[in-house]
């Protein structure tokens, strides 16, 4: 493996994060402004799509930007982000949550790619239905945990490999991190949940279009964003 290349990509992503953060803090990208699209950022900074996605994931974890489904990524007012006060039980669950996400990244990114190869029309519809249920729950202000888990389980089942679905079933709904952190301000925040839904849409469309690499990348971005978000809770 080329260790130089491996080290360079995180530094490039961090440079992009720092540049965009400075633009946001200086008001060049004010609250409510739409971030340039991925292709625009790639061209502007001469970086790969992977670098751009890693940078955006970091900005999202920092609460500086949030996605709006079907529109893009927008700058948020991080100064109004409520202080996070966790219960002792929530604090104790952080290490297990991070381990769970690390495991899910390893398993579910590949599951998404395999599902893109093998999914049937019926299985695609099951994935789409679960995501539609989550959208309805968000709109109604209901509990989204069941629908979120159903979405990921439907993808595992669409691999047509027993072990993917069996593994996820063993974890159950506790594999959805926000269910373990009910006091987090974003746990039931509509804008955050709409961002999750937008990420699900990317995964879904890649599977529907039978594009394994796109499905793999979309699932990785989705879970990596969660991992970074909960890593920030460590004290």
Kinemage of the C-alpha trace (Angstrom):
@kinemage 1
@onewidth
@group {chain A} dominant
@subgroup {mainchain}
@vectorlist {calphas} color= white
{ca unk a 1} P 0.000 0.000 0.000
{ca unk a 2} L 1.155 3.523 -0.797
{ca unk a 3} L 1.363 5.030 2.680
{ca unk a 4} L 2.074 8.481 1.303
{ca unk a 5} L -1.209 8.453 -0.643
{ca unk a 6} L -3.040 7.076 2.406
{ca unk a 7} L -1.767 9.918 4.575
{ca unk a 8} L -2.333 12.599 1.951
{ca unk a 9} L -6.099 12.176 1.512
{ca unk a 10} L -7.042 12.963 5.144
{ca unk a 11} L -4.789 16.055 5.022
{ca unk a 12} L -6.478 17.185 1.793
{ca unk a 13} L -9.907 16.668 3.354
{ca unk a 14} L -8.843 18.613 6.447
{ca unk a 15} L -7.539 21.456 4.277
{ca unk a 16} L -10.894 21.625 2.535
{ca unk a 17} L -12.706 21.537 5.896
{ca unk a 18} L -10.532 24.375 7.209
{ca unk a 19} L -11.103 26.472 4.088
{ca unk a 20} L -14.880 26.044 4.132
{ca unk a 21} L -14.997 26.613 7.900
{ca unk a 22} L -13.117 29.893 7.448
{ca unk a 23} L -15.530 30.967 4.704
{ca unk a 24} L -18.494 30.174 6.962
{ca unk a 25} L -17.030 31.984 9.974
{ca unk a 26} L -16.057 35.006 7.851
{ca unk a 27} L -19.550 35.249 6.387
{ca unk a 28} L -18.480 34.452 2.846
{ca unk a 29} L -20.849 31.498 3.211
{ca unk a 30} L -23.557 32.950 5.479
{ca unk a 31} L -26.173 31.015 7.431
{ca unk a 32} L -28.717 29.627 4.986
{ca unk a 33} L -26.325 29.727 2.030
{ca unk a 34} L -26.081 26.641 -0.131
{ca unk a 35} L -22.697 24.961 -0.254
{ca unk a 36} L -21.277 24.432 -3.758
{ca unk a 37} L -22.145 21.029 -5.215
{ca unk a 38} L -19.704 18.123 -5.009
{ca unk a 39} L -18.584 18.565 -8.659
{ca unk a 40} L -18.096 22.301 -8.074
{ca unk a 41} L -15.961 21.675 -4.983
{ca unk a 42} L -13.947 19.038 -6.829
{ca unk a 43} L -13.186 21.492 -9.621
{ca unk a 44} L -12.585 24.477 -7.355
{ca unk a 45} L -10.139 22.709 -5.039
{ca unk a 46} L -8.756 20.090 -7.470
{ca unk a 47} L -9.635 17.194 -5.199
{ca unk a 48} L -11.451 13.891 -5.635
{ca unk a 49} L -15.092 13.234 -4.799
{ca unk a 50} L -13.949 11.078 -1.883
{ca unk a 51} L -12.056 14.022 -0.373
{ca unk a 52} L -15.075 16.312 -0.842
{ca unk a 53} L -17.401 13.807 0.845
{ca unk a 54} L -15.028 13.311 3.767
{ca unk a 55} L -14.843 17.079 4.236
{ca unk a 56} L -18.618 17.512 4.109
{ca unk a 57} L -19.037 14.663 6.590
{ca unk a 58} L -16.692 16.486 8.969
{ca unk a 59} L -18.555 19.785 8.536
{ca unk a 60} L -21.854 18.021 9.238
{ca unk a 61} L -20.426 16.407 12.367
{ca unk a 62} L -19.345 19.872 13.526
{ca unk a 63} L -22.882 21.190 13.011
{ca unk a 64} L -21.790 23.710 10.382
{ca unk a 65} L -23.845 22.373 7.474
{ca unk a 66} L -26.938 20.263 7.045
{ca unk a 67} L -28.515 18.635 3.988
{ca unk a 68} L -31.982 19.498 2.736
{ca unk a 69} L -33.488 16.623 0.785
{ca unk a 70} L -33.519 17.217 -2.945
{ca unk a 71} L -31.797 20.611 -2.658
{ca unk a 72} L -28.263 20.218 -1.351
{ca unk a 73} L -26.092 21.164 1.631
{ca unk a 74} L -26.764 24.390 3.525
{ca unk a 75} L -24.879 26.392 6.153
{ca unk a 76} L -26.452 26.252 9.614
{ca unk a 77} L -26.212 28.580 12.603
{ca unk a 78} L -23.923 26.580 14.874
{ca unk a 79} L -23.954 29.355 17.513
{ca unk a 80} L -27.534 28.364 18.355
{ca unk a 81} L -26.688 24.698 18.835
{ca unk a 82} L -27.907 23.709 22.316
{ca unk a 83} L -25.349 22.538 24.870
{ca unk a 84} L -25.198 18.760 25.020
{ca unk a 85} L -25.779 17.296 28.473
{ca unk a 86} L -25.842 13.507 28.504
{ca unk a 87} L -27.083 11.211 31.229
{ca unk a 88} L -24.552 8.888 32.920
{ca unk a 89} L -26.081 5.946 31.060
{ca unk a 90} L -25.668 7.720 27.715
{ca unk a 91} L -22.055 8.580 28.495
{ca unk a 92} L -21.340 4.942 29.336
{ca unk a 93} L -22.852 3.811 26.031
{ca unk a 94} L -20.583 5.972 23.834
{ca unk a 95} L -17.735 3.402 23.494
{ca unk a 96} L -20.161 0.596 22.575
{ca unk a 97} L -21.936 2.873 20.099
{ca unk a 98} L -18.653 3.706 18.382
{ca unk a 99} L -17.706 0.014 18.225
{ca unk a 100} L -21.114 -0.807 16.768
{ca unk a 101} L -20.715 1.861 14.080
{ca unk a 102} L -17.211 0.646 13.259
{ca unk a 103} L -18.601 -2.848 12.763
{ca unk a 104} L -21.537 -1.591 10.720
{ca unk a 105} L -19.241 0.374 8.416
{ca unk a 106} L -17.310 -2.817 7.714
{ca unk a 107} L -20.434 -4.932 7.104
{ca unk a 108} L -23.119 -2.654 5.709
{ca unk a 109} L -21.005 -0.875 3.093
{ca unk a 110} L -20.426 -4.230 1.445
{ca unk a 111} L -24.042 -5.246 1.983
{ca unk a 112} L -25.166 -2.158 0.065
{ca unk a 113} L -22.861 -3.002 -2.839
{ca unk a 114} L -24.047 -6.620 -2.954
{ca unk a 115} L -27.677 -5.512 -2.719
{ca unk a 116} L -27.101 -3.296 -5.758
{ca unk a 117} L -25.992 -6.426 -7.641
{ca unk a 118} L -28.634 -8.847 -6.443
{ca unk a 119} L -31.741 -7.024 -5.288
{ca unk a 120} L -35.030 -8.092 -6.803
{ca unk a 121} L -37.769 -5.625 -7.719
{ca unk a 122} L -39.683 -6.726 -4.629
{ca unk a 123} L -36.649 -6.197 -2.395
{ca unk a 124} L -36.027 -2.769 -3.890
{ca unk a 125} L -39.634 -1.883 -3.101
{ca unk a 126} L -39.155 -3.048 0.515
{ca unk a 127} L -36.183 -0.695 0.901
{ca unk a 128} L -38.145 2.148 -0.664
{ca unk a 129} L -41.178 1.432 1.527
{ca unk a 130} L -39.096 1.549 4.719
{ca unk a 131} L -37.645 4.884 3.707
{ca unk a 132} L -41.121 6.181 2.865
{ca unk a 133} L -42.311 5.090 6.314
{ca unk a 134} L -39.453 7.042 7.880
{ca unk a 135} L -40.385 10.142 5.876
{ca unk a 136} L -43.963 9.838 7.130
{ca unk a 137} L -42.802 9.485 10.732
{ca unk a 138} L -40.633 12.590 10.429
{ca unk a 139} L -43.551 14.568 9.031
{ca unk a 140} L -45.837 13.327 11.810
{ca unk a 141} L -43.253 13.947 14.526
{ca unk a 142} L -43.253 10.258 15.410
{ca unk a 143} L -40.590 7.742 16.378
{ca unk a 144} L -38.293 7.049 13.419
{ca unk a 145} L -36.171 4.290 14.955
{ca unk a 146} L -38.272 1.366 13.694
{ca unk a 147} L -38.402 2.677 10.118
{ca unk a 148} L -34.687 3.509 10.146
{ca unk a 149} L -33.809 -0.018 11.247
{ca unk a 150} L -36.258 -1.494 8.721
{ca unk a 151} L -34.465 0.412 5.951
{ca unk a 152} L -31.068 -1.039 6.863
{ca unk a 153} L -32.493 -4.525 7.407
{ca unk a 154} L -34.209 -4.436 4.002
{ca unk a 155} L -30.844 -3.697 2.387
{ca unk a 156} L -29.249 -6.595 4.267
{ca unk a 157} L -32.044 -8.895 3.074
{ca unk a 158} L -31.567 -7.669 -0.501
{ca unk a 159} L -28.054 -9.175 -0.489
{ca unk a 160} L -29.776 -12.574 -0.589
{ca unk a 161} L -27.084 -13.719 1.821
{ca unk a 162} L -28.538 -15.034 5.074
{ca unk a 163} L -25.662 -13.833 7.250
{ca unk a 164} L -26.018 -10.121 6.536
{ca unk a 165} L -29.665 -10.024 7.606
{ca unk a 166} L -29.068 -12.431 10.489
{ca unk a 167} L -26.251 -10.293 11.887
{ca unk a 168} L -28.274 -7.091 11.741
{ca unk a 169} L -31.316 -8.826 13.240
{ca unk a 170} L -29.239 -9.964 16.207
{ca unk a 171} L -28.376 -6.330 16.982
{ca unk a 172} L -31.923 -5.127 16.410
{ca unk a 173} L -32.969 -1.526 16.894
{ca unk a 174} L -30.048 -0.832 19.227
{ca unk a 175} L -27.914 -0.645 16.083
{ca unk a 176} L -29.548 2.756 15.413
{ca unk a 177} L -27.365 5.040 17.565
{ca unk a 178} L -29.761 7.892 18.322
{ca unk a 179} L -32.056 5.421 20.050
{ca unk a 180} L -29.377 5.145 22.746
{ca unk a 181} L -29.143 8.936 23.179
{ca unk a 182} L -32.677 10.282 23.766
{ca unk a 183} L -31.446 13.517 25.386
{ca unk a 184} L -29.373 14.565 22.357
{ca unk a 185} L -30.940 17.743 20.922
{ca unk a 186} L -30.794 16.290 17.422
{ca unk a 187} L -32.341 12.930 18.336
{ca unk a 188} L -35.762 14.162 17.272
{ca unk a 189} L -34.738 17.279 15.353
{ca unk a 190} L -36.559 17.441 12.031
{ca unk a 191} L -33.693 19.042 10.085
{ca unk a 192} L -31.276 16.366 11.293
{ca unk a 193} L -33.713 13.571 10.472
{ca unk a 194} L -34.326 15.053 7.019
{ca unk a 195} L -30.550 14.875 6.524
{ca unk a 196} L -30.591 11.187 7.458
{ca unk a 197} L -33.447 10.684 5.022
{ca unk a 198} L -31.479 12.405 2.243
{ca unk a 199} L -28.547 10.053 2.884
{ca unk a 200} L -30.918 7.092 2.740
{ca unk a 201} L -32.179 8.368 -0.613
{ca unk a 202} L -28.652 8.311 -2.040
{ca unk a 203} L -28.178 4.726 -0.882
{ca unk a 204} L -31.587 3.699 -2.186
{ca unk a 205} L -31.132 5.229 -5.625
{ca unk a 206} L -27.697 3.641 -6.058
{ca unk a 207} L -29.180 0.233 -5.217
{ca unk a 208} L -32.171 0.850 -7.485
{ca unk a 209} L -29.829 1.842 -10.329
{ca unk a 210} L -27.682 -1.251 -9.644
{ca unk a 211} L -24.513 0.790 -9.073
{ca unk a 212} L -22.519 -1.148 -6.460
{ca unk a 213} L -19.687 1.359 -6.051
{ca unk a 214} L -22.107 4.253 -5.609
{ca unk a 215} L -24.122 2.209 -3.085
{ca unk a 216} L -20.982 1.295 -1.181
{ca unk a 217} L -19.811 4.929 -1.070
{ca unk a 218} L -23.240 6.264 -0.064
{ca unk a 219} L -23.573 3.780 2.797
{ca unk a 220} L -20.042 4.486 3.974
{ca unk a 221} L -20.665 8.247 3.976
{ca unk a 222} L -23.904 7.712 5.898
{ca unk a 223} L -22.361 5.569 8.638
{ca unk a 224} L -19.087 7.479 8.786
{ca unk a 225} L -21.050 10.666 9.451
{ca unk a 226} L -22.737 8.982 12.403
{ca unk a 227} L -19.432 7.672 13.701
{ca unk a 228} L -17.868 11.130 13.633
{ca unk a 229} L -20.925 12.658 15.248
{ca unk a 230} L -20.853 10.298 18.218
{ca unk a 231} L -17.090 10.406 18.499
{ca unk a 232} L -17.455 14.112 19.258
{ca unk a 233} L -19.422 13.175 22.388
{ca unk a 234} L -16.373 11.522 23.952
{ca unk a 235} L -15.039 13.468 26.901
